Amino acid sequence: QAGHNLGLLHDGKGSQELFDGTSIFNSSLTWAPIMGHALGAQITQFSSGKYNNATNRQDDFSILETLLGSAVDESNRLNPSPVVLNQGET
Protein backbone atom coordinates (compact mmCIF):
# COMPACT_ATOMS: atom_id res chain seq x y z
CA GLN A 1 0.00 0.00 0.00
CA ALA A 2 1.92 2.96 -1.34
CA GLY A 3 -0.04 5.53 0.67
CA HIS A 4 1.09 4.01 3.97
CA ASN A 5 4.71 3.93 2.77
CA LEU A 6 4.43 7.70 2.23
CA GLY A 7 2.98 8.36 5.69
CA LEU A 8 -0.72 8.52 4.83
CA LEU A 9 -3.31 7.19 7.27
CA HIS A 10 -6.70 5.57 6.65
CA ASP A 11 -9.68 7.84 5.99
CA GLY A 12 -12.65 6.72 8.03
CA LYS A 13 -16.06 8.08 8.93
CA GLY A 14 -17.66 7.82 12.36
CA SER A 15 -17.08 4.28 13.57
CA GLN A 16 -15.89 3.05 10.13
CA GLU A 17 -12.12 2.67 9.95
CA LEU A 18 -12.31 2.81 6.14
CA PHE A 19 -14.89 5.18 4.66
CA ASP A 20 -16.51 3.43 1.70
CA GLY A 21 -17.88 6.55 0.06
CA THR A 22 -21.05 8.45 -0.51
CA SER A 23 -23.39 9.26 -3.36
CA ILE A 24 -22.87 12.57 -5.15
CA PHE A 25 -25.73 15.02 -5.63
CA ASN A 26 -28.39 12.33 -5.18
CA SER A 27 -27.13 10.47 -8.25
CA SER A 28 -25.78 6.99 -8.87
CA LEU A 29 -22.21 8.38 -8.82
CA THR A 30 -20.19 7.65 -5.71
CA TRP A 31 -17.10 9.30 -4.24
CA ALA A 32 -14.62 7.82 -1.79
CA PRO A 33 -11.21 8.83 -0.44
CA ILE A 34 -8.28 6.82 -1.83
CA MET A 35 -7.08 6.04 1.71
CA GLY A 36 -10.57 4.82 2.60
CA HIS A 37 -12.34 1.93 0.91
CA ALA A 38 -12.56 3.32 -2.63
CA LEU A 39 -12.80 0.13 -4.69
CA GLY A 40 -16.44 0.52 -5.75
CA ALA A 41 -16.49 4.30 -6.16
CA GLN A 42 -16.59 5.93 -9.59
CA ILE A 43 -14.73 9.01 -8.31
CA THR A 44 -11.78 8.80 -5.93
CA GLN A 45 -9.25 11.34 -4.72
CA PHE A 46 -6.80 12.02 -1.97
CA SER A 47 -8.63 13.59 0.94
CA SER A 48 -8.10 16.10 3.72
CA GLY A 49 -11.07 14.81 5.71
CA LYS A 50 -13.48 17.53 4.64
CA TYR A 51 -16.59 15.38 4.88
CA ASN A 52 -19.02 14.86 7.77
CA ASN A 53 -17.70 12.77 10.67
CA ALA A 54 -14.26 12.26 9.11
CA THR A 55 -11.87 10.43 11.43
CA ASN A 56 -8.72 11.72 9.72
CA ARG A 57 -8.08 15.36 8.84
CA GLN A 58 -4.63 14.62 7.40
CA ASP A 59 -4.09 16.55 4.13
CA ASP A 60 -2.99 13.69 1.86
CA PHE A 61 -2.20 15.89 -1.13
CA SER A 62 -0.04 18.27 0.89
CA ILE A 63 1.95 15.37 2.33
CA LEU A 64 2.47 13.84 -1.11
CA GLU A 65 3.52 17.19 -2.58
CA THR A 66 6.05 17.72 0.22
CA LEU A 67 7.56 14.26 -0.24
CA LEU A 68 7.36 13.92 -4.01
CA GLY A 69 7.33 17.52 -5.23
CA SER A 70 5.05 18.83 -7.92
CA ALA A 71 5.29 19.14 -11.67
CA VAL A 72 4.77 22.22 -13.78
CA ASP A 73 1.45 22.22 -15.61
CA GLU A 74 2.03 20.82 -19.09
CA SER A 75 0.40 23.89 -20.63
CA ASN A 76 3.09 26.00 -18.91
CA ARG A 77 0.72 28.97 -18.50
CA LEU A 78 0.48 31.15 -15.40
CA ASN A 79 -3.23 31.90 -15.86
CA PRO A 80 -4.77 28.73 -17.25
CA SER A 81 -7.92 28.97 -19.29
CA PRO A 82 -9.75 26.37 -21.35
CA VAL A 83 -8.07 25.31 -24.58
CA VAL A 84 -10.34 25.07 -27.61
CA LEU A 85 -9.72 21.94 -29.65
CA ASN A 86 -10.69 21.82 -33.30
CA GLN A 87 -12.65 18.82 -34.49
CA GLY A 88 -10.33 15.88 -34.96
CA GLU A 89 -7.66 17.15 -32.52
CA THR A 90 -6.78 15.24 -29.43
Backbone bond lengths (Angstrom), bond angles and torsions (degrees), N, CA, C in turn:
res aa  C-N    CA-C-N  psi(-1)  N-CA   C-N-CA  omega(-1)  CA-C   N-CA-C  phi
1 Q - - - 1.442 - - 1.527 108.96 -
2 A 1.298 114.88 101.53 1.464 121.17 -174.82 1.518 113.17 -57.96
3 G 1.328 117.73 -38.68 1.464 120.56 -179.22 1.518 112.19 -57.32
4 H 1.319 117.60 -42.99 1.464 121.21 179.13 1.525 110.84 -65.92
5 N 1.329 117.43 -37.52 1.463 120.82 178.68 1.521 111.90 -64.25
6 L 1.332 116.83 -22.10 1.463 121.76 179.28 1.526 112.20 -100.16
7 G 1.323 117.47 8.92 1.460 121.50 175.16 1.517 115.52 91.99
8 L 1.329 118.26 9.78 1.461 120.03 -179.86 1.522 110.40 -85.02
9 L 1.325 115.44 145.79 1.453 122.59 179.83 1.521 110.16 -106.21
10 H 1.332 116.27 164.73 1.467 120.60 177.82 1.519 111.19 -64.09
11 D 1.326 116.00 146.07 1.460 123.09 173.26 1.521 107.81 -102.29
12 G 1.320 115.73 114.76 1.451 121.21 179.40 1.514 111.02 -115.04
13 K 1.324 114.68 -177.78 1.469 120.69 176.92 1.517 107.30 -147.79
14 G 1.339 115.59 123.37 1.462 119.85 -179.15 1.516 110.49 57.58
15 S 1.325 116.45 -121.36 1.464 120.01 -179.48 1.529 113.00 -89.67
16 Q 1.343 117.79 -3.23 1.468 121.54 177.99 1.524 109.98 -80.37
17 E 1.331 117.28 124.33 1.461 119.12 176.07 1.522 110.67 -68.16
18 L 1.333 117.07 -36.92 1.456 122.68 179.67 1.528 108.91 -119.14
19 F 1.317 117.15 112.19 1.459 121.36 179.82 1.518 108.95 -71.52
20 D 1.335 116.32 124.25 1.467 119.95 -176.00 1.515 113.82 -95.98
21 G 1.317 117.93 11.97 1.445 120.81 170.21 1.510 114.76 104.31
22 T 1.313 113.44 178.41 1.453 121.57 -177.84 1.521 109.42 -148.83
23 S 1.330 116.30 158.27 1.460 118.80 176.83 1.525 108.89 -76.65
24 I 1.308 116.11 154.49 1.461 122.23 -176.92 1.517 109.05 -109.71
25 F 1.328 115.68 123.54 1.468 121.88 174.66 1.525 112.78 50.44
26 N 1.331 116.17 43.52 1.468 121.64 178.00 1.530 112.65 54.03
27 S 1.323 116.51 36.70 1.464 120.62 179.02 1.524 109.18 -115.51
28 S 1.309 116.32 -174.84 1.462 120.25 176.76 1.529 111.70 -84.82
29 L 1.339 117.73 -5.29 1.461 120.90 177.33 1.519 109.86 -73.75
30 T 1.319 116.10 142.44 1.462 119.97 176.04 1.519 110.47 -125.38
31 W 1.330 114.60 149.40 1.459 123.08 177.85 1.509 108.24 -121.85
32 A 1.328 116.55 143.92 1.458 121.21 174.44 1.531 109.10 -150.22
33 P 1.336 117.30 149.52 1.459 120.09 175.93 1.532 110.43 -73.42
34 I 1.325 116.46 142.60 1.466 121.20 -179.73 1.531 111.37 -57.32
35 M 1.332 117.39 -38.04 1.459 120.50 -179.20 1.529 112.03 -86.36
36 G 1.319 116.51 11.30 1.458 122.13 171.42 1.514 108.34 -100.60
37 H 1.319 116.40 -137.91 1.459 121.71 176.66 1.521 106.76 -114.96
38 A 1.327 116.78 83.03 1.461 122.70 -168.70 1.526 114.62 -97.06
39 L 1.308 118.34 7.76 1.464 120.39 -172.37 1.521 114.55 -59.17
40 G 1.322 119.86 -37.49 1.450 121.05 -177.22 1.519 114.59 -94.62
41 A 1.317 117.86 -2.22 1.466 121.05 -174.85 1.523 111.29 -82.84
42 Q 1.333 115.71 142.50 1.465 120.21 177.40 1.530 111.19 -77.41
43 I 1.328 116.93 -28.73 1.465 121.38 -179.48 1.518 108.27 -123.60
44 T 1.333 116.74 126.15 1.459 121.19 177.62 1.519 108.84 -132.18
45 Q 1.323 115.66 153.17 1.464 119.82 177.03 1.516 108.75 -161.67
46 F 1.327 115.04 161.67 1.447 118.83 171.95 1.513 107.37 -68.14
47 S 1.319 116.61 148.03 1.452 121.58 -169.43 1.525 111.31 -124.02
48 S 1.329 114.95 155.80 1.466 120.66 170.34 1.521 109.70 -117.58
49 G 1.325 116.91 20.32 1.453 121.93 175.70 1.512 114.17 71.87
50 K 1.315 117.32 29.43 1.465 120.59 -179.60 1.526 110.83 -93.53
51 Y 1.307 115.65 55.80 1.454 122.43 173.04 1.528 106.82 -139.22
52 N 1.324 116.71 158.68 1.465 121.55 -175.30 1.520 111.82 -57.13
53 N 1.324 115.91 134.55 1.466 124.44 175.76 1.522 113.98 61.82
54 A 1.331 117.32 28.37 1.466 120.70 177.72 1.524 109.71 -63.13
55 T 1.322 116.19 139.91 1.469 120.58 179.08 1.523 112.10 -96.20
56 N 1.324 117.51 -6.08 1.454 121.38 -177.23 1.525 109.22 -140.57
57 R 1.311 116.70 115.38 1.471 121.44 179.63 1.534 111.57 -99.88
58 Q 1.322 116.60 17.19 1.452 121.88 178.50 1.532 109.51 -65.01
59 D 1.327 117.72 131.28 1.468 121.95 -179.82 1.529 108.77 -85.79
60 D 1.330 115.79 93.05 1.468 121.32 -175.30 1.523 112.14 -56.32
61 F 1.321 116.62 -46.76 1.461 120.50 -175.92 1.524 111.26 -62.80
62 S 1.317 117.18 -41.96 1.465 121.02 179.61 1.531 110.92 -62.68
63 I 1.315 116.45 -41.31 1.468 120.77 178.53 1.522 110.16 -63.91
64 L 1.322 116.71 -45.75 1.467 120.16 179.52 1.520 111.70 -63.07
65 E 1.333 116.42 -40.88 1.466 119.72 179.55 1.525 111.08 -64.62
66 T 1.322 117.35 -39.62 1.461 121.18 178.65 1.528 110.95 -64.00
67 L 1.324 116.92 -43.08 1.466 120.80 -177.85 1.522 113.76 -77.38
68 L 1.339 116.11 -38.83 1.458 120.04 -171.37 1.520 114.16 -107.25
69 G 1.339 116.68 -11.47 1.456 120.44 -176.25 1.514 110.72 79.75
70 S 1.306 115.55 -176.39 1.459 120.24 178.18 1.517 108.85 -134.55
71 A 1.299 115.75 158.53 1.458 121.65 -179.01 1.523 109.56 -104.32
72 V 1.309 115.75 151.65 1.453 120.77 174.74 1.516 108.42 -69.80
73 D 1.320 116.63 140.44 1.463 121.02 177.15 1.523 108.94 -55.57
74 E 1.327 116.42 134.70 1.467 120.22 -176.49 1.518 113.05 -61.77
75 S 1.325 118.01 -20.71 1.464 119.86 178.25 1.532 110.51 -79.21
76 N 1.345 115.80 -19.22 1.466 122.37 175.55 1.533 112.30 58.80
77 R 1.328 117.34 34.25 1.462 121.53 178.78 1.512 109.51 -111.57
78 L 1.342 116.87 142.93 1.455 120.84 179.13 1.523 111.93 -76.04
79 N 1.307 118.22 -34.84 1.454 122.60 -179.78 1.527 108.86 -119.30
80 P 1.330 116.60 83.12 1.459 118.56 -174.87 1.522 112.72 -64.42
81 S 1.294 114.60 141.92 1.459 122.11 173.54 1.518 106.60 -139.70
82 P 1.327 117.32 162.91 1.459 119.20 -178.79 1.523 112.43 -57.65
83 V 1.315 116.06 144.18 1.457 122.05 177.36 1.527 107.18 -102.43
84 V 1.320 116.48 128.11 1.455 121.06 179.24 1.525 108.47 -85.27
85 L 1.321 115.88 125.22 1.458 120.23 177.12 1.518 108.54 -101.89
86 N 1.308 116.46 136.91 1.457 120.78 174.79 1.514 108.52 -79.29
87 Q 1.312 115.39 155.33 1.472 119.42 -178.98 1.520 109.59 -56.00
88 G 1.301 116.08 133.37 1.457 121.80 -179.70 1.511 113.62 93.49
89 E 1.336 119.23 -13.24 1.472 121.34 177.30 1.503 109.90 -83.24
90 T 1.296 115.35 150.92 1.464 120.05 173.50 1.499 109.71 -132.34
